[in-house]
Every structure is written in C-alpha cells, then in structure tokens.
Amino acid sequence: MAVRLPRPHRFDVYIAIGGLLGGLLLAGIGLATRPAKDPITLFDGPWPILVPLVVMAGCELLRRTAPRAALLIGTPAICADLVTQGSLATILMFTDIVYAAVLYGPLASARRIQWITGLLTVAGTLVPFAVWRVPQALLIGVVVGVVAYGPAATGWIVRNHRDAAEAARLRAEQTALLAELDRSQAVTAERSRVARELHDMVANHLSAIAIHSTAALSLDDPKTSKEALSVIRENSVEGLAEMRRLIGILRDRGNDHAPAATPTLDGLTALVDGARANGLDVRLDAEHGTVPAPVELAAYRIVQESLTNALKHACPGKVTVALAQRDGVLRVRVTSPYGHRDGPRAPGSGAGLTGMRERAALLGGTFEAGPDDALWTVHATLPLTEGDSA
C-alpha cells in the first residue's frame, strides 16, 4: 500500500519555488560560489549545479511535514553541490532545512542535530588547521558553523521560545478554567446561602399565616377569627420586613456597611415569644458565652427553623429549646411532641432540614433530626473555633 505524504504547507511551497527560481537565475548569469578551476570542483559549468538545486528545492517542500526526511535527502545534495561550482541558493536552502529539522522535528532528533553540527564545526576547524598549518584553514570551520551549526542553534532557540509560549498559553487556559470553576462554585454557594436565608426568614411567618388562616376558615367563631387575623397580620408585617432586609443585603453587596443587623442569640427570647404568640408552648434554656458570628447566625437559624417545623407539624405539648456551650462546641437541641395531629397542618417540602444540615456542615459541625420515642428531636453541634467558623 502506497504511503501518502502530507500536503506541503503553503509557505514551504513558496520557499521551494523562490529558492529554485533564485538558483536558476544565478546559474543563468553564471554566478557561482567557486571558480571553475577550483581544485575540489569536479564538474565545471553552470548546469551540474542544477541537480543539487532541484533536489534541495524538493526537500524544502518537506521541511515542515517531514523534516528528518528532508535533512537526510538534503545532506547528500549539499555534498554533491561541493563538487560543482556551487550555488548560493542551494546553500541557503540547506541552512533552512537544518533550521526546520530542529524546529519541527522530534525533540530527540533536534538534540542530536545540534550535537552533530557542533562536532562537525569543531572538526572542520581543528582538522584542516592541523593538516595545513595555515590560518586560512580555520575558515573551513567558520563556513561549516555558518551553514550547519548556526541554523541548528537558531532553530533550537526558536523552538524553546515556542514551547515556552505554548506552556504559558496552556497555563493561562488552565488558570481561566480554574477561575471559572471557582466563580461557578462561588455562585452556587451564594445561591444556597440566599435560599437558606430566604427559607429561614420567611417560612416561619408564612407557616403561622397558613395555620391560623386555616383555623379561621374552619371555626365559625368571631373571637377566634379575630385573634387569627391579628396573628396573620403580625406575621405578614414581620415577614415583609425580613424580606426587605434580605433584598437590602442583595442590593448593597458591594457596600462597606451592612444594610441590617444579623440575627444573634440575644434575639432568641424574642423569637420564642413570637412562637408563643403563634400558639406554641415553648421553653427556652440557653447557656452560652461569647460565640463567633457565623456560629451565632447558624444556631439562631436552626432554632428558628425548628420552631417553624414544630408549628407546622408538632402535636400539642411543650416544645423545649436548649443551648449549651461546652468544650469549644455550641450544642443546640430542640424537642417537640411527635405523633398524629388533629388540627390544621401546613405543608412541608424538606428544605428546612436540608438548610439546617448545610449550616452545620459549613461550620464543620454535625446535625441530626428525627423521632425519639414520642418526641421529634433536632440536635446540632457547632464548633466555636475561628478556623471552622470563618
């Protein structure tokens, strides 16, 4: 099966045509690199010059697609040019083939070509001088260096610069991909944070509104309906205020001043009082000292969501909220009666449990929620170390 060679690069075709036409022009006007009576010239006249010229022009077509083959063919051609009067175009094309072999060839071949041309240059300098003992003999080494080692060294320098540029480009692409990945992760984390804040701030008030509105519609009692409407209005106003606070945070993200204060553990009393107003029998037992702000916010939101779930799903009975700080950990425990509920029940989506679990995990803590005998227990441990709370 015949092997089909790759199509020559357009620039290589231009070089081959230009070198061939230049050589023909020099041969036509009788301009050669050596006189006809030179001792090493075996074939006089302009026409023997054309054979290595044509071969070298053909090698130029392979300088990029098959650089090693071009050099292997071009080396005998330049040697053949030495026994003619010589053509400057042939020599120039050979230097370009050496350059291309180092630049486009395999790395191992590029290194070998440098070593070989360097050794030939040294040998071309020392051997003739040792034999003839005349300073002019040193010019042979100079010519070999200009024709062979100079192009090889130039190709090696260009190759190193090209590889360095390619490595820099790959690093830049990798950096851009990592930056895009970091940006995507940051956006996802921010969306999760906003979703948790939105759920924790609004769900409590909406759950109270849903339960009391259901009670008002179910019972034909003007007094009960009036009390339910009062609770609905209070929760509507508070929910609207919380929503405005969240919108302010989102809009003022670039400002140095926070648009509103972040909930703290000092607000648990007011939170429990609001739960009592919504109909829960809640008891608060909190013992804690100074707590980092992220832990404080997480604990507040866990208690808030636990009370919301108790309002929506718990049976009648006492709800207990307990906070204890020991051994560098803040423990949050909320228990509520668990079982069948006869009264109105607000629908749940499970997003509250997911948000509480995420808050604990972000601080390096633990979270558990589930039935325990006749109680539904929410238990979270939040480390107080600065590294975990950052």
C-alpha positions in Angstrom: 0.0 0.0 0.0 1.4 3.4 -1.0 2.1 5.9 1.8 0.6 9.2 1.0 2.7 12.1 2.2 1.0 15.1 3.9 0.3 18.1 1.7 3.1 20.6 1.9 2.5 23.8 3.8 1.8 26.8 1.5 4.7 28.8 3.0 7.0 25.8 2.3 5.9 25.8 -1.4 6.7 29.5 -1.7 10.2 28.9 -0.2 10.9 26.0 -2.6 9.7 27.9 -5.7 11.7 31.0 -4.6 14.9 29.0 -4.0 14.6 27.2 -7.3 14.0 30.3 -9.3 16.8 32.1 -7.5 19.2 29.3 -8.2 18.2 29.2 -11.9 18.7 32.9 -12.2 22.2 32.7 -10.6 23.1 29.8 -12.9 21.8 31.7 -15.9 24.0 34.7 -15.2 27.0 32.4 -14.4 27.3 33.4 -10.7 28.7 30.5 -8.6 30.3 30.2 -5.2 33.6 28.8 -6.6 35.6 29.4 -9.8 35.7 26.7 -12.5 39.4 25.9 -11.8 38.9 25.3 -8.1 40.7 22.0 -7.0 37.6 20.5 -5.5 35.4 21.2 -8.5 34.9 18.0 -10.4 32.1 19.2 -12.7 32.5 22.6 -14.4 29.9 24.8 -15.9 26.5 26.1 -14.6 24.4 23.0 -15.5 25.7 20.5 -13.0 24.7 22.9 -10.3 21.0 22.3 -11.2 20.9 18.7 -9.9 21.5 19.5 -6.2 19.5 22.7 -6.6 16.4 20.8 -7.7 16.8 18.2 -5.0 17.2 20.8 -2.4 14.1 22.7 -3.6 12.2 19.4 -3.3 13.4 19.0 0.2 12.0 22.4 1.1 8.6 21.0 0.4 9.1 18.5 3.2 10.7 21.0 5.7 7.5 21.1 7.9 5.7 17.8 7.2 8.8 15.5 7.1 11.8 17.5 8.5 14.0 14.5 9.2 13.5 13.1 5.7 14.2 16.5 4.2 17.5 16.7 6.1 18.5 13.1 5.2 18.0 13.9 1.5 19.4 17.4 1.7 22.7 16.4 3.2 23.8 14.3 0.2 22.6 17.1 -2.1 24.7 19.7 -0.3 27.7 17.3 -0.6 27.1 17.0 -4.3 27.0 20.7 -4.6 30.5 20.8 -3.2 31.9 19.0 -6.2 30.3 21.5 -8.6 30.9 25.2 -8.8 28.2 25.6 -6.2 25.1 27.6 -5.9 24.3 30.1 -3.2 20.6 29.2 -3.4 21.4 25.6 -2.6 23.4 26.5 0.4 20.7 28.9 1.7 18.0 26.3 1.3 20.2 23.7 3.1 20.6 26.1 6.1 16.8 26.5 6.1 16.3 22.7 6.1 18.7 22.3 9.1 16.7 25.0 10.9 13.4 23.4 10.1 14.6 19.9 11.2 15.5 21.3 14.7 12.3 23.4 14.9 9.7 21.0 13.6 11.3 17.6 14.2 11.1 15.4 17.3 12.8 16.6 20.4 15.4 13.8 20.4 16.3 14.5 16.7 16.6 18.2 17.4 19.1 17.5 20.2 21.1 15.1 18.0 21.3 17.5 15.2 22.7 20.2 17.5 25.4 17.8 18.8 26.3 16.6 15.3 26.5 20.0 13.7 28.5 21.3 16.7 31.0 18.4 16.4 31.3 19.0 12.6 32.1 22.6 13.2 34.8 21.8 15.8 36.2 19.1 13.5 36.1 21.5 10.4 38.1 24.0 12.4 40.7 21.8 14.0 41.4 19.1 11.4 42.2 21.4 8.5 44.3 23.6 10.6 46.3 20.6 12.0 46.9 19.3 8.5 47.8 22.5 6.6 49.0 24.7 9.5 47.8 27.9 7.9 45.3 30.4 9.4 43.2 30.3 6.3 42.3 26.7 7.2 40.2 28.0 10.1 37.8 29.5 7.6 36.5 25.9 6.8 35.2 25.6 10.4 33.7 29.0 10.1 31.8 28.0 6.9 30.6 24.7 8.5 29.4 26.6 11.6 27.5 29.2 9.5 25.9 26.6 7.2 25.2 23.8 9.8 25.6 24.7 13.4 24.2 28.3 13.2 20.8 27.3 11.7 20.6 24.4 14.2 21.3 26.7 17.2 18.8 29.2 15.8 16.1 26.5 15.4 16.7 25.3 19.0 16.3 28.8 20.4 13.1 29.4 18.4 11.8 26.0 19.5 12.4 26.8 23.2 10.6 30.1 22.8 7.7 28.4 21.0 7.4 25.7 23.7 7.6 28.3 26.4 4.9 30.3 24.8 2.7 27.2 24.4 3.3 26.3 28.0 2.3 29.8 29.0 -0.8 29.6 26.9 -1.8 26.3 28.4 -1.2 27.7 31.9 -3.4 30.7 31.1 -6.2 28.4 29.8 -5.9 26.3 32.9 -6.0 29.4 35.1 -9.0 30.6 33.3 -10.7 27.3 33.7 -9.9 27.2 37.4 -11.2 30.8 37.8 -14.4 29.9 36.0 -14.8 26.9 38.2 -14.2 29.0 41.3 -16.7 31.5 40.1 -19.3 28.8 39.4 -18.7 27.3 42.9 -19.0 30.8 44.5 -22.3 31.5 42.6 -23.6 28.1 43.7 -22.6 28.7 47.3 -24.1 32.2 47.3 -27.4 30.8 45.8 -27.5 28.2 48.5 -26.9 30.8 51.2 -29.6 33.1 49.9 -32.0 30.1 49.6 -31.3 29.2 53.3 -31.8 32.8 54.4 -35.0 33.2 52.5 -36.4 30.0 53.7 -35.5 30.5 57.4 -36.7 34.2 57.5 -40.0 33.8 55.7 -41.1 30.2 56.3 -41.8 30.8 60.0 -44.2 33.7 59.3 -45.9 32.0 56.3 -46.4 28.8 58.3 -48.1 30.8 61.0 -50.3 32.6 58.5 -51.3 29.3 56.8 -52.2 27.6 60.1 -54.2 30.5 61.5 -55.9 31.2 58.3 -57.0 27.6 58.1 -58.2 27.8 61.7 -60.1 31.0 61.0 -61.8 29.4 58.0 -62.6 26.1 59.8 -64.1 27.6 63.0 -67.3 29.7 63.0 -66.2 31.8 65.9 -65.8 35.6 65.5 -63.5 35.8 68.5 -61.2 33.1 67.2 -61.3 34.5 63.7 -60.3 37.9 65.0 -57.4 36.5 67.0 -56.3 34.5 64.0 -56.4 37.6 61.8 -54.3 39.5 64.3 -51.7 36.8 64.2 -51.8 36.7 60.4 -51.3 40.5 60.2 -48.4 40.4 62.7 -46.6 37.6 60.8 -47.3 39.3 57.5 -45.7 42.5 58.7 -42.7 40.7 60.2 -42.3 38.5 57.1 -42.4 41.6 54.8 -39.7 43.3 57.0 -37.5 40.2 56.8 -37.9 40.1 53.0 -37.0 43.7 52.7 -33.9 43.1 54.8 -32.8 40.2 52.5 -33.4 42.4 49.4 -31.3 45.1 51.0 -28.5 42.7 51.6 -28.5 41.5 48.0 -28.6 45.1 46.6 -26.0 46.5 48.9 -23.5 43.6 48.5 -20.7 46.0 47.3 -21.1 48.5 50.1 -18.9 48.5 53.2 -21.9 48.9 55.6 -24.4 46.1 56.2 -28.0 47.1 55.5 -29.3 45.4 58.6 -28.1 43.6 61.7 -27.6 39.9 61.5 -29.7 37.9 64.0 -27.9 36.9 67.2 -28.5 34.6 70.1 -29.7 37.5 72.1 -32.8 37.5 69.8 -33.8 34.0 70.8 -36.0 35.4 73.6 -38.0 37.5 71.0 -38.1 34.5 68.7 -39.5 32.2 71.4 -42.0 34.9 72.3 -43.2 35.1 68.7 -43.6 31.3 68.6 -45.7 31.5 71.8 -47.8 34.2 70.1 -48.4 31.8 67.2 -49.6 29.1 69.6 -46.6 27.1 70.6 -45.9 26.2 74.3 -42.1 26.9 74.2 -39.5 26.8 76.9 -36.0 28.3 76.4 -32.9 27.2 78.3 -29.8 28.9 76.9 -26.4 28.9 78.5 -23.6 30.3 76.3 -20.8 32.8 76.4 -19.2 34.7 73.5 -19.9 32.9 70.2 -18.4 33.7 66.8 -20.8 35.5 64.4 -21.2 32.6 61.9 -21.9 30.1 64.7 -24.4 32.6 66.3 -26.3 33.0 63.0 -26.3 29.2 62.3 -27.6 28.5 65.8 -30.3 31.2 65.6 -31.5 29.9 62.2 -31.6 26.3 63.4 -33.7 27.2 66.3 -35.9 29.4 64.1 -36.5 26.6 61.6 -37.1 24.0 64.4 -39.8 26.2 65.8 -41.3 26.6 62.4 -41.4 22.9 61.9 -42.9 22.5 65.4 -45.6 25.0 64.5 -46.4 23.1 61.2 -46.1 19.5 62.3 -45.9 19.1 66.1 -48.7 17.7 68.3 -50.0 19.8 71.2 -47.5 19.9 74.0 -44.3 21.5 75.3 -41.5 22.5 72.9 -38.1 22.8 74.5 -35.2 24.8 73.1 -31.8 24.2 74.8 -28.4 25.7 74.1 -25.2 24.7 75.9 -21.6 25.7 75.3 -19.0 23.2 76.4 -15.6 22.1 75.3 -15.4 24.6 72.4 -18.7 23.4 71.0 -22.2 25.0 71.0 -24.9 22.4 71.2 -28.4 23.2 70.0 -31.2 20.9 70.9 -34.9 21.4 70.1 -37.6 18.8 71.0 -41.3 18.9 70.2 -44.2 16.3 70.6 -44.3 13.8 67.8 -47.3 11.9 66.6 -50.7 12.3 64.8 -52.0 15.8 64.7 -55.7 16.6 64.6 -55.5 20.3 63.9 -54.6 22.1 60.6 -51.2 21.3 59.2 -49.1 23.4 56.9 -47.4 21.5 54.0 -43.6 20.9 54.2 -41.0 20.5 51.5 -38.0 19.2 53.4 -36.0 22.3 52.5 -35.8 23.3 56.2 -34.0 20.1 57.3 -31.6 20.5 54.3 -30.8 24.1 55.2 -30.1 23.2 58.8 -27.8 20.3 57.8 -25.9 22.6 55.4 -25.5 25.3 58.0 -23.9 22.8 60.4 -21.7 21.2 57.8 -20.4 24.6 56.6 -19.1 25.2 60.2 -17.6 21.7 60.5 -20.3 20.6 62.9 -22.9 17.8 62.9 -26.7 17.7 62.6 -29.3 15.1 63.4 -33.1 15.2 63.2 -35.7 12.5 63.8 -38.2 10.9 66.1 -37.0 9.8 69.5 -39.8 8.0 71.4 -42.7 10.5 71.5 -40.5 13.5 70.6 -39.1 14.9 67.5 -35.5 15.9 68.3 -33.3 18.3 66.4 -29.7 18.2 67.6 -26.8 20.2 66.2 -23.2 20.7 67.4 -21.4 23.8 66.1 -17.6 24.2 66.7 -16.6 27.6 68.1 -13.0 27.7 66.7 -12.3 30.6 64.4 -10.9 28.3 61.7 -14.2 26.4 61.4 -16.3 29.4 61.7 -14.5 31.5 59.1 
